[in-house]
């Protein structure tokens, strides 16, 4: 049960840090990540990246696209934890000024995060987030 509690705690910390991210500050989120070369990130702004340097750069870019935001909440769809690895699938809700927009816009993303313990502390090792939170037509995957 301790692994689940620790993962829940990290997930909560991530959401608290997201409040700063939505104001354009990526640093609190970056502190929750593993800084190893096998980490990966897939966000809506480009192809997946791998390695701490690329993940940090991509996180900084994504935060730079947001201002005046607020994290509104999340719904856990699924989670699982062992002593060595854990994941959570969730819908996250936020609002922010995005890009050049001057209007605060509410939005939701589905996210999957994978965690592992490193030196006694759970860290994020993978995150995938995209805006697909409702059913889509089969044709939506055609480019």
N, C-alpha and C positions, 0 to 999 in steps of 0.2 A: 504494500500500500504506500510505502514511502516514495517510491518512484512516481506514482500517480500524483501524490501531493506536491512533489518537487516540480513536476511538469506543469501542473495547474498554477503553481507559483510563478514559474517562468512565463507562462502564457499571460498571466495577469500583468507581470512586469512589462511584457512586450506591448500589451494594449495601453498601459500607462505611458510608455515611451512613445507610442504612436501619436499621442496628443501633441508632443513636441515635433515629431516628424511632420504632422499636418500643419505646423506653423513654419515649416521650412528648415527645422533643425534635425539632422539625421543622427547626431552623436549618441543620444540615449538608446536608440535602436541598435546602432552599431556595437555598443558595449555588450549587448546580449548575444552576439554572434560568436561562434568559434572563429578564430583568426587563422585557421589551417587552410592548406591548399586544396582540400577536397570539398570545401563548402560550395554550394551552388544556389543561384537565385534566378527565378523566372518571373518577371513582372510584365505588365501590359505594354511597356515602352520599347521592347526589343527582344532579341533572342536571349535564351538562357545564357548565364555567365557562370564561370567556375573559377575558384581560387579567391582568397580573401581580398587581394588588391582589386580584382574586378567586381566582386560583390560590394565592397566599400564604395567604389566609384559609381556603380549603378544605383546604390542606395542614396548617395549624395545627390545624384542627378534627379532621382524621383522626388526627393524632399524639396529640391529647388523648384519643382513645378507646383508646389502647394504653398498657400499662405492663409493665415487667419482661420485655420481649421480646428476641428474638434472631433475627437473620437467619441462616437455615440453608443457603441455597444457591439456585442457579438453573440452569435448562437452556435454552440458546438454541435456539429453534425455527428462526428465520431472522434473517439480518441482511444489510444492504446499505449500502454507503457510497460516496459520491462526494466530491469536494472541497467541495461546497456543501450536501449534505443526506445524512442517514443515518437508518436505522431499525433497531430490534431488536425481535423478538417473542420472548417467553420465558415460562417458567413459573417463578415465584418462590416459595420456601418459607420460612416463618417460624413462630415461635411467640410468643405474647404473651397477657397478660391483656387481654381486649377488653371495652370498655364497663364495666359494673359487675361482670363476672365476677371471681371470685377464683382461678379455675383457669387455669393457663397452657395455652392451646389451640394445637395446631399447625394451620396452614392453608396453602393455596396460592392464588395468583392467576395468571391469565394476564395478561400486560402487553404493551403495545406502546408503545415510546417513540420519538420522533422528535427528532433532534438537528441543530443547524447550528452552524457556526463563527461566533463574534462576537469581533471584535478579537483574533484569533489563538487563541481558546479555544473548544472545543466546549461547547455548552450544550443543555440539554433545552428543547424548545419545545412538546412535547405528550406527555402520558402518558394512557393508558387502561388501567385495571386492573379486573378483576372476578373473582369466584370460580369461574367456569366453566372447569374444567380437565379434565372428563371429558365423554363424549358425553351429550347431553340429548335427551329425547323431543321430537318436533316440537311437542307441546302445551305445552311449557314456556314458549313465547313468548306464550301467550295470557294476557292480564291479567284 
